[in-house]
Structures are given as structure tokens and as C-alpha cells.
Amino acid sequence: MSMKMHVAEGKPGQLATTHQHYFIERPCRILVIGQHLKAKTKYQCLLRHISIAGAMLDFNAAIPLPKHFFLEIEGFKEEIGCSQVHREGTELGVRFNMLLSPDFLRRLIRIQFSSGAL
């Protein structure tokens, strides 16, 4: 699994930063937004690893996606705005439109750990 979500191009004059990532396997859904900001389509995928800035997902390579969509992680009600930055085969790298809060990431890791999956 590559780490290309962490090498997305920055804005001119912006320093490159890297974020600690965590290997987590958790079901999630991609929400594609249609007209009038209504959820048009939901697709199942699998979260493979995550940082506060982005994630790597396993997703069906045959399904086309727009550049921007929302991500719902199972067990959380938040819809996370994402931009696609890498796609190769079933590997889908996304950058979050806003950094995740450290508290959200801690809750996700705690749930993963308590389920015995780490």
C-alpha cells in the first residue's frame, strides 16, 4: 500500500508537511453529491490507513468518481469532505478538505483497538 496521500502537491510557497498515519481496516462509504446538495450515490469501500490530512481506501476500480466527495466511516456520523489525489487499481488516496481533529482520530483508533483489529 503506497503513501501517496501524503505527497499530494502543496500550494506554491507552502512548506511540505507529513502527518503520522495509522493502519486501520474499517468499512466506510463514499457519498457522491448530486444536485441541490443531496446524496446522489453511496458506494462501499474499506479504509486502510488514515492521518489527520488524508486516507487510503480500497475501492472498486471500475466505478468512476468525481474529484470531490464525502466519506463516512462506519461507527461515526461525520461526513468528511475529500478530494481524490491518487487512484491506481483498487487503491484510492484522498486528502481531507479540512484536517481531522486529533480527538476524532483518537476515537477511531480507540474503537479499532477495542475491537481487537490492531
DSSP file (Angstrom, degrees, kcal/mol; ACC not computed):
  #  RESIDUE AA STRUCTURE BP1 BP2  ACC     N-H-->O    O-->H-N    N-H-->O    O-->H-N    TCO  KAPPA ALPHA  PHI   PSI    X-CA   Y-CA   Z-CA
    1    1 A M              0   0    0      0, 0.0     2,-0.0     0, 0.0    55,-0.0   0.000 360.0 360.0 360.0 126.2    0.0    0.0    0.0
    2    2 A S        -     0   0    0      1,-0.1     3,-0.2     2,-0.0     0, 0.0  -0.264 360.0-136.4 -81.9 170.7    1.6    3.3   -1.0
    3    3 A M    >   +     0   0    0      1,-0.1     3,-2.0     2,-0.1     4,-0.2  -0.111  57.9 130.9-114.3  32.9    1.6    6.5    0.9
    4    4 A K  G >   +     0   0    0      1,-0.3     3,-1.1     2,-0.2    -1,-0.1   0.664  59.3  73.2 -67.7 -15.5    0.8    8.8   -2.0
    5    5 A M  G >  S+     0   0    0      1,-0.2     3,-0.6    -3,-0.2    -1,-0.3   0.786  97.3  52.3 -64.9 -23.3   -2.0   10.6    0.0
    6    6 A H  G <  S+     0   0    0     -3,-2.0    -1,-0.2     1,-0.2    -2,-0.2   0.478 103.5  56.0 -92.4  -2.6    0.9   12.2    1.9
    7    7 A V  G <  S+     0   0    0     -3,-1.1    -1,-0.2    -4,-0.2    -2,-0.1   0.109  71.0 141.1-115.1  21.9    2.8   13.5   -1.1
    8    8 A A    <   -     0   0    0     -3,-0.6     2,-0.0     1,-0.1    -3,-0.0  -0.358  64.6 -93.7 -61.2 143.3   -0.1   15.5   -2.6
    9    9 A E        -     0   0    0     76,-0.1    -1,-0.1     1,-0.1     2,-0.1  -0.335  41.5-144.3 -64.0 136.3    1.2   18.7   -4.1
   10   10 A G        -     0   0    0      4,-0.1     3,-0.1     1,-0.1     6,-0.1  -0.347  28.9 -83.5 -90.2 176.6    1.0   21.7   -1.8
   11   11 A K    >   -     0   0    0      1,-0.1     3,-2.3     4,-0.1    -1,-0.1  -0.492  60.8 -81.9 -77.5 151.9    0.3   25.3   -2.7
   12   12 A P  T 3  S+     0   0    0      0, 0.0    -1,-0.1     0, 0.0     3,-0.1  -0.288 118.4  15.7 -55.7 133.8    3.2   27.5   -4.0
   13   13 A G  T 3  S+     0   0    0      1,-0.3     2,-0.4    -3,-0.1    -2,-0.0   0.409  97.4 124.8  83.6  -2.4    5.2   28.8   -1.1
   14   14 A Q    <   -     0   0    0     -3,-2.3    -1,-0.3     1,-0.0     2,-0.2  -0.752  63.5-120.7 -93.8 135.5    3.7   26.3    1.3
   15   15 A L        -     0   0    0     -2,-0.4     2,-0.3    -3,-0.1    -4,-0.1  -0.493  28.8-114.4 -72.6 141.4    6.1   24.1    3.3
   16   16 A A        -     0   0    0     -2,-0.2     2,-0.3    -6,-0.1    -1,-0.1  -0.575  37.5-172.7 -74.9 135.9    5.6   20.4    2.8
   17   17 A T        -     0   0    0     -2,-0.3     2,-0.4   -11,-0.1     0, 0.0  -0.949  12.6-152.2-128.5 151.4    4.4   18.6    5.9
   18   18 A T        -     0   0    0     -2,-0.3     2,-0.4   -11,-0.0   -11,-0.0  -0.913  10.0-151.4-119.7 152.1    3.9   14.9    6.7
   19   19 A H        -     0   0    0     -2,-0.4     2,-0.1   -13,-0.0   -13,-0.0  -0.939  26.3-103.5-124.4 144.3    1.4   13.5    9.2
   20   20 A Q        -     0   0    0     -2,-0.4    32,-0.4     1,-0.0     2,-0.3  -0.432  41.9-154.4 -63.2 135.3    1.6   10.4   11.3
   21   21 A H        -     0   0    0     30,-0.1     2,-0.4    -2,-0.1    30,-0.2  -0.810   5.6-147.9-115.5 158.2   -0.6    7.7    9.7
   22   22 A Y  E     -A   50   0A   0     28,-2.9    28,-2.2    -2,-0.3     2,-0.7  -0.981  16.5-127.9-127.6 132.7   -2.4    4.8   11.3
   23   23 A F  E     +A   49   0A   0     -2,-0.4     2,-0.4    26,-0.2    26,-0.3  -0.720  43.3 160.3 -81.2 116.8   -3.2    1.4    9.7
   24   24 A I  E     -     0   0A   0     24,-1.9     2,-0.7    -2,-0.7    94,-0.1  -0.999  31.6-153.8-140.0 132.2   -6.9    0.8   10.3
   25   25 A E  E     +     0   0A   0     -2,-0.4    23,-0.2    92,-0.1    -2,-0.0  -0.933  36.4 146.3-108.3 112.8   -9.2   -1.5    8.5
   26   26 A R  E     -A   47   0A   0     21,-1.5    21,-3.1    -2,-0.7    -2,-0.1  -0.988  48.3-113.5-148.6 133.2  -12.7   -0.2    8.8
   27   27 A P  E     +A   46   0A   0      0, 0.0    47,-2.3     0, 0.0     2,-0.3  -0.352  44.5 165.1 -62.8 146.3  -15.7   -0.3    6.4
   28   28 A C  E     -AB  45  73A   0     17,-2.2    17,-2.5    45,-0.2     2,-0.4  -0.936  27.9-125.2-152.6 174.6  -16.8    3.1    5.1
   29   29 A R  E     -AB  44  72A   0     43,-2.7    43,-2.7    -2,-0.3     2,-0.5  -0.975   9.1-141.3-130.5 141.4  -18.9    4.7    2.4
   30   30 A I  E     -AB  43  71A   0     13,-2.8    13,-2.3    -2,-0.4     2,-0.6  -0.898  18.5-156.0 -98.1 127.9  -18.2    7.2   -0.3
   31   31 A L  E     -AB  42  70A   0     39,-3.0    39,-2.4    -2,-0.5     2,-0.5  -0.927   1.7-159.9-108.7 117.6  -21.1    9.7   -0.8
   32   32 A V  E     -A   41   0A   0      9,-2.7     8,-2.8    -2,-0.6     9,-1.5  -0.847  18.5-135.5 -95.2 129.0  -21.3   11.4   -4.2
   33   33 A I  E     -A   39   0A   0     -2,-0.5     6,-0.2    35,-0.3     3,-0.1  -0.701  22.3-171.8 -93.1 133.8  -23.3   14.6   -4.0
   34   34 A G    >   -     0   0    0      4,-3.4     3,-0.9    -2,-0.4     4,-0.1  -0.054  44.2 -34.8-100.8-155.9  -25.9   15.3   -6.7
   35   35 A Q  G >  S+     0   0    0      1,-0.2     3,-1.3     2,-0.2    -1,-0.3  -0.301 125.5  18.7 -66.1 150.1  -28.0   18.4   -7.5
   36   36 A H  G 3  S-     0   0    0      1,-0.3    -1,-0.2    -3,-0.1    -2,-0.0   0.768 127.6 -74.8  59.2  29.9  -29.2   20.6   -4.6
   37   37 A L  G <  S+     0   0    0     -3,-0.9     2,-0.4     1,-0.2    -1,-0.3   0.772  91.5 144.8  57.2  32.6  -26.6   19.0   -2.3
   38   38 A K    <   -     0   0    0     -3,-1.3    -4,-3.4    -4,-0.1     2,-0.4  -0.799  62.0 -99.9 -99.3 143.2  -28.5   15.7   -2.0
   39   39 A A  E     -A   33   0A   0     -2,-0.4    -6,-0.2    -6,-0.2     3,-0.1  -0.458  40.9-178.4 -61.8 119.0  -26.6   12.5   -1.7
   40   40 A K  E     +     0   0A   0     -8,-2.8     2,-0.3    -2,-0.4    -7,-0.2   0.904  61.3   1.0 -86.8 -47.8  -26.8   11.0   -5.1
   41   41 A T  E     -A   32   0A   0     -9,-1.5    -9,-2.7     2,-0.0     2,-0.4  -0.995  56.0-152.7-146.2 145.4  -25.0    7.7   -4.7
   42   42 A K  E     -A   31   0A   0     -2,-0.3     2,-0.4   -11,-0.2   -11,-0.2  -0.983  14.2-170.5-120.3 133.8  -23.3    5.7   -1.9
   43   43 A Y  E     -A   30   0A   0    -13,-2.3   -13,-2.8    -2,-0.4     2,-0.3  -0.962  20.4-125.9-122.9 140.5  -20.5    3.3   -2.5
   44   44 A Q  E     +A   29   0A   0     -2,-0.4    16,-0.4   -15,-0.2     2,-0.3  -0.603  39.2 156.9 -80.5 143.3  -19.0    0.8    0.0
   45   45 A C  E     -A   28   0A   0    -17,-2.5   -17,-2.2    -2,-0.3     2,-0.5  -0.907  36.7-113.0-151.9 179.9  -15.2    0.9    0.5
   46   46 A L  E     -AC  27  58A   0     12,-2.0    12,-2.7    -2,-0.3     2,-0.4  -0.985  18.9-135.8-128.2 124.2  -12.6   -0.1    3.0
   47   47 A L  E     +AC  26  57A   0    -21,-3.1   -21,-1.5    -2,-0.5    10,-0.2  -0.643  25.0 175.3 -73.9 126.5  -10.4    2.3    5.0
   48   48 A R  E     -     0   0A   0      8,-2.9   -24,-1.9     1,-0.4     2,-0.3   0.823  62.8 -10.4-102.7 -45.9   -6.9    1.0    5.0
   49   49 A H  E     -AC  23  56A   0      7,-1.3     7,-2.6   -26,-0.3    -1,-0.4  -0.988  62.6-167.2-154.4 160.4   -4.9    3.8    6.7
   50   50 A I  E     -AC  22  55A   0    -28,-2.2   -28,-2.9    -2,-0.3     2,-0.3  -0.974  10.1-179.3-147.6 151.8   -5.6    7.3    7.9
   51   51 A S        -     0   0    0      3,-2.7   -30,-0.1    -2,-0.3    49,-0.1  -0.793  52.5 -92.2-135.3-178.0   -3.9   10.5    9.1
   52   52 A I  S    S+     0   0    0    -32,-0.4    48,-2.9    -2,-0.3     3,-0.1   0.699 126.2  42.6 -70.8 -15.4   -5.4   13.9   10.1
   53   53 A A  S    S-     0   0    0     46,-0.2    43,-3.0     1,-0.2     2,-0.3   0.658 123.8 -22.0-105.4 -19.2   -4.8   15.0    6.5
   54   54 A G  E     - D   0  95A   0     41,-0.3    -3,-2.7    -3,-0.1     2,-0.3  -0.971  51.1-133.2-173.2-177.2   -5.9   12.1    4.3
   55   55 A A  E     -CD  50  94A   0     39,-2.0    39,-2.8    -2,-0.3     2,-0.5  -0.970  14.1-128.9-151.6 162.2   -6.6    8.4    3.9
   56   56 A M  E     -CD  49  93A   0     -7,-2.6    -8,-2.9    -2,-0.3    -7,-1.3  -0.985  31.8-172.8-117.1 129.2   -6.0    5.4    1.7
   57   57 A L  E     -CD  47  92A   0     35,-2.8    35,-2.6    -2,-0.5     2,-0.6  -0.840  26.7-130.5-119.9 153.7   -9.1    3.4    0.7
   58   58 A D  E     +CD  46  91A   0    -12,-2.7   -12,-2.0    -2,-0.3     2,-0.3  -0.939  43.8 164.0 -97.6 125.1   -9.7    0.1   -1.1
   59   59 A F        -     0   0    0     31,-2.7     2,-0.2    -2,-0.6   -14,-0.1  -0.993  47.0 -86.3-146.5 148.2  -12.4    0.9   -3.7
   60   60 A N    >   -     0   0    0    -16,-0.4     3,-1.2    -2,-0.3    30,-0.1  -0.343  32.4-150.8 -57.2 119.3  -13.8   -0.8   -6.9
   61   61 A A  T 3  S+     0   0    0      1,-0.2    -1,-0.2    -2,-0.2    28,-0.1   0.715  90.8  62.8 -67.5 -21.1  -11.5    0.3   -9.7
   62   62 A A  T 3  S+     0   0    0      2,-0.1    -1,-0.2    28,-0.0    -2,-0.1   0.593  84.8  86.9 -82.5 -10.3  -14.4    0.1  -12.3
   63   63 A I  S <  S-     0   0    0     -3,-1.2     2,-0.2     1,-0.0    -4,-0.0  -0.803  74.7-137.8 -95.1 120.2  -16.5    2.8  -10.6
   64   64 A P        -     0   0    0      0, 0.0    -2,-0.1     0, 0.0    -4,-0.0  -0.494  21.7-166.8 -74.1 145.6  -15.8    6.3  -11.7
   65   65 A L        -     0   0    0     -2,-0.2     4,-0.1     4,-0.0     2,-0.1  -0.954  20.5-117.5-129.3 149.8  -15.7    9.0   -9.1
   66   66 A P        -     0   0    0      0, 0.0    18,-0.1     0, 0.0     3,-0.0  -0.348  36.7-106.5 -73.7 169.1  -15.7   12.8   -9.2
   67   67 A K  S    S+     0   0    0     16,-0.1    17,-3.0     1,-0.1     2,-0.4   0.818 104.9  44.9 -66.2 -30.8  -12.7   14.6   -7.8
   68   68 A H  E     + E   0  83A   0     15,-0.2   -35,-0.3   -35,-0.1     2,-0.3  -0.940  68.4 132.7-121.9 138.4  -14.6   15.7   -4.7
   69   69 A F  E     - E   0  82A   0     13,-1.7    13,-3.1    -2,-0.4     2,-0.3  -0.919  47.0 -95.7-162.3-178.5  -17.0   13.6   -2.4
   70   70 A F  E     -BE  31  81A   0    -39,-2.4   -39,-3.0    -2,-0.3     2,-0.4  -0.845  24.4-148.6-113.6 152.6  -17.7   12.8    1.2
   71   71 A L  E     -BE  30  80A   0      9,-2.0     9,-2.9    -2,-0.3     2,-0.5  -0.981   6.2-166.3-121.9 130.9  -16.5    9.9    3.3
   72   72 A E  E     -B   29   0A   0    -43,-2.7   -43,-2.7    -2,-0.4     2,-0.5  -0.979  11.2-151.5-113.9 124.5  -18.5    8.3    6.1
   73   73 A I  E >   -B   28   0A   0      5,-0.5     3,-2.1    -2,-0.5   -45,-0.2  -0.827  32.0-101.8 -96.5 132.3  -16.6    5.9    8.4
   74   74 A E  T 3  S+     0   0    0    -47,-2.3     3,-0.1    -2,-0.5    -1,-0.1  -0.243 108.9  25.6 -55.4 132.5  -18.6    3.1   10.0
   75   75 A G  T 3  S+     0   0    0      1,-0.2     2,-0.4    36,-0.0    -1,-0.3   0.366 108.3  88.0  94.5  -3.8  -19.5    4.0   13.6
   76   76 A F    <   -     0   0    0     -3,-2.1    -1,-0.2     2,-0.1    -3,-0.0  -0.969  61.3-153.9-128.3 143.0  -19.2    7.8   13.1
   77   77 A K        +     0   0    0     -2,-0.4    -1,-0.1    -3,-0.1     2,-0.1   0.586  62.3 110.0 -91.2  -9.9  -21.9   10.2   12.0
   78   78 A E        -     0   0    0     -5,-0.1     2,-0.6     1,-0.1    -5,-0.5  -0.365  58.5-147.5 -68.4 142.3  -19.4   12.7   10.5
   79   79 A E        -     0   0    0     -7,-0.1     2,-0.6    -2,-0.1    -7,-0.2  -0.966  17.4-151.8-108.1 117.7  -19.3   13.2    6.7
   80   80 A I  E     -E   71   0A   0     -9,-2.9    -9,-2.0    -2,-0.6     2,-0.2  -0.809  10.7-130.8 -99.4 120.2  -15.7   14.1    5.8
   81   81 A G  E     -E   70   0A   0     -2,-0.6    16,-2.7   -11,-0.2    17,-0.4  -0.512  35.4-176.7 -68.7 131.6  -15.1   16.2    2.7
   82   82 A C  E     -EF  69  96A   0    -13,-3.1   -13,-1.7    14,-0.3     2,-0.4  -0.908  24.6-153.4-132.4 155.4  -12.4   14.6    0.5
   83   83 A S  E     -EF  68  95A   0     12,-2.4    12,-2.7    -2,-0.3     2,-0.3  -0.999  28.9-120.9-125.4 133.6  -10.5   15.3   -2.7
   84   84 A Q  E     + F   0  94A   0    -17,-3.0    10,-0.2    -2,-0.4     3,-0.1  -0.575  38.8 162.8 -72.9 128.0   -9.1   12.4   -4.8
   85   85 A V  E     +     0   0A   0      8,-2.8     2,-0.3     1,-0.4     9,-0.2   0.542  63.5  21.4-120.6 -15.0   -5.3   12.7   -5.1
   86   86 A H  E     + F   0  93A   0      7,-1.6     7,-2.9   -78,-0.0    -1,-0.4  -0.972  54.3 173.1-156.0 136.1   -4.3    9.2   -6.2
   87   87 A R  E     + F   0  92A   0     -2,-0.3     2,-0.3     5,-0.2     5,-0.2  -0.893  11.0 154.3-149.5 119.3   -6.0    6.3   -7.9
   88   88 A E  E >  S- F   0  91A   0      3,-2.3     3,-2.1    -2,-0.3     2,-0.2  -0.913  70.1 -44.7-146.1 113.8   -4.3    3.1   -9.1
   89   89 A G  T 3  S-     0   0    0     -2,-0.3   -30,-0.0     1,-0.3     0, 0.0  -0.469 125.4 -20.2  62.4-128.8   -6.2   -0.1   -9.4
   90   90 A T  T 3  S+     0   0    0     -2,-0.2   -31,-2.7    -3,-0.1     2,-0.5   0.468 115.0 106.0 -88.4  -1.1   -8.3   -0.5   -6.2
   91   91 A E  E <   -DF  58  88A   0     -3,-2.1    -3,-2.3   -33,-0.2     2,-0.5  -0.696  46.7-178.8 -84.9 122.5   -6.1    1.9   -4.3
   92   92 A L  E     -DF  57  87A   0    -35,-2.6   -35,-2.8    -2,-0.5     2,-0.5  -0.957   8.0-163.8-126.3 111.9   -7.8    5.3   -3.8
   93   93 A G  E     -DF  56  86A   0     -7,-2.9    -8,-2.8    -2,-0.5    -7,-1.6  -0.817  12.1-174.8 -96.3 131.4   -5.8    8.1   -2.0
   94   94 A V  E     -DF  55  84A   0    -39,-2.8   -39,-2.0    -2,-0.5     2,-0.4  -0.934  19.0-148.8-126.4 149.2   -7.8   11.0   -0.6
   95   95 A R  E     -DF  54  83A   0    -12,-2.7   -12,-2.4    -2,-0.4   -41,-0.3  -0.953  28.0-122.2-110.1 135.1   -6.9   14.3    1.0
   96   96 A F  E     - F   0  82A   0    -43,-3.0   -14,-0.3    -2,-0.4     3,-0.1  -0.537  10.7-133.6 -76.8 142.9   -9.4   15.7    3.5
   97   97 A N  S    S+     0   0    0    -16,-2.7     2,-0.3    -2,-0.2    -1,-0.1   0.790  96.0  22.3 -67.2 -26.9  -10.7   19.2    2.7
   98   98 A M  S    S-     0   0    0    -17,-0.4    -1,-0.1   -46,-0.1     2,-0.1  -0.982  98.6 -97.9-134.5 147.3  -10.0   20.1    6.4
   99   99 A L        -     0   0    0     -2,-0.3   -46,-0.2     1,-0.1     2,-0.1  -0.389  43.2-114.4 -62.5 140.1   -7.6   18.4    8.9
  100  100 A L        -     0   0    0    -48,-2.9    -1,-0.1   -49,-0.1   -48,-0.1  -0.431  33.7-104.5 -70.0 150.4   -9.4   15.9   11.1
  101  101 A S     >  -     0   0    0      1,-0.1     4,-1.9    -2,-0.1     3,-0.4  -0.530  22.2-125.1 -73.4 144.0   -9.4   16.8   14.8
  102  102 A P  H  > S+     0   0    0      0, 0.0     4,-2.4     0, 0.0     5,-0.1   0.840 112.1  59.0 -57.1 -32.2   -7.0   14.8   16.9
  103  103 A D  H  > S+     0   0    0      2,-0.2     4,-2.4     1,-0.2     5,-0.2   0.907 103.8  49.9 -64.2 -41.9  -10.0   13.8   19.1
  104  104 A F  H  > S+     0   0    0     -3,-0.4     4,-2.3     1,-0.2    -1,-0.2   0.930 111.9  48.1 -61.6 -45.3  -11.7   12.2   16.1
  105  105 A L  H  X S+     0   0    0     -4,-1.9     4,-2.4     1,-0.2    -2,-0.2   0.898 110.5  51.5 -63.8 -40.6   -8.6   10.3   15.2
  106  106 A R  H  X S+     0   0    0     -4,-2.4     4,-2.6     2,-0.2    -1,-0.2   0.910 109.7  49.7 -62.1 -42.3   -8.2    9.1   18.8
  107  107 A R  H  X S+     0   0    0     -4,-2.4     4,-2.4     2,-0.2    -2,-0.2   0.909 111.2  49.6 -62.8 -41.6  -11.8    7.9   18.9
  108  108 A L  H  X S+     0   0    0     -4,-2.3     4,-2.2     2,-0.2    -2,-0.2   0.922 113.2  45.6 -63.2 -45.0  -11.3    6.0   15.7
  109  109 A I  H  X S+     0   0    0     -4,-2.4     4,-2.8     2,-0.2    -2,-0.2   0.902 112.1  52.1 -65.2 -41.3   -8.1    4.4   16.9
  110  110 A R  H  X S+     0   0    0     -4,-2.6     4,-2.7     2,-0.2    -2,-0.2   0.917 110.6  47.3 -62.4 -43.9   -9.7    3.5   20.3
  111  111 A I  H  X S+     0   0    0     -4,-2.4     4,-1.4     2,-0.2    -1,-0.2   0.919 113.4  48.7 -62.8 -43.4  -12.7    1.8   18.5
  112  112 A Q  H  <>S+     0   0    0     -4,-2.2     5,-1.7     1,-0.2     6,-0.5   0.917 113.9  46.4 -63.1 -43.0  -10.3   -0.1   16.3
  113  113 A F  H ><5S+     0   0    0     -4,-2.8     3,-1.5     1,-0.2    -2,-0.2   0.913 110.5  51.7 -66.7 -43.4   -8.2   -1.2   19.2
  114  114 A S  H 3<5S+     0   0    0     -4,-2.7    -1,-0.2     1,-0.3    -2,-0.2   0.758 104.1  58.3 -68.1 -23.4  -11.1   -2.2   21.4
  115  115 A S  T 3<5S-     0   0    0     -4,-1.4    -1,-0.3    -5,-0.2    -2,-0.2   0.534 113.3-120.7 -81.6  -5.2  -12.5   -4.4   18.5
  116  116 A G  T < 5S+     0   0    0     -3,-1.5    -3,-0.2    -4,-0.3    -2,-0.1   0.645  78.9 121.9  79.6  14.8   -9.2   -6.3   18.6
  117  117 A A      <       0   0    0     -5,-1.7    -4,-0.2     1,-0.2    -5,-0.1   0.603 360.0 360.0 -88.5 -11.2   -8.3   -5.5   15.0
  118  118 A L              0   0    0     -6,-0.5    -1,-0.2    -5,-0.2    -5,-0.1   0.471 360.0 360.0 -88.9 360.0   -5.0   -3.7   15.7
